[in-house]
């Protein structure tokens, strides 16, 4: 028979089986573990067409500390070595000078990951189709960002 457990945290008892009781030791919250956001959480699915030989940059605006989770896949791409991608971020330029950080550079047909923006600016993907056929890259992204 399955035992039912009731957990109430924050000054109340924790009940499990008839004779078991757990003592909880509160741990200090480390910096960067929890963050509240003023902006709304959002999700998007974007199809990005790339003609043969075409390149483009797909951009998101993030503030320092904002986070995203993402996945992109090249739809029906037969040879993953024809799609070059660079996941990167850059600051707004001041007097024609800005900072640039690369998170990942690779050939391939898919990428999955997450990012906590290290600075306020544009974060996104440079995509280059080195093949001889048009392709579509499907980007799924969720978190705290603005489409640019």
C-alpha angles and dihedrals in degrees: 000000000000117000117224117222127199118200123193115173129194109060098334130105123265113226126197125144120001096272104024124098126170125215111214121210110206114230124210115255110246121222114270096019097104131027134170120212130214091202123077121259111247141184130202138180112202128183110211113195118208121188119213108290093008125135133189143162120237110203140200126185114227133172120224108285095018113132138212136183115205148172129188129185131184102233113234094346108164098191113039091191092075095065117078119190135182119191107201148141135220137189123237106272119251114201088351092304124111140161122249128195125186116212097180139355120188150128113247148107100250144030132183127183152105136253136201103199110244091201141006112272145072118332123180152100133300106205127191124185106209092176130098096241133066116256138187123224112204112207121195113189134170134178139059111333145104125239110242 
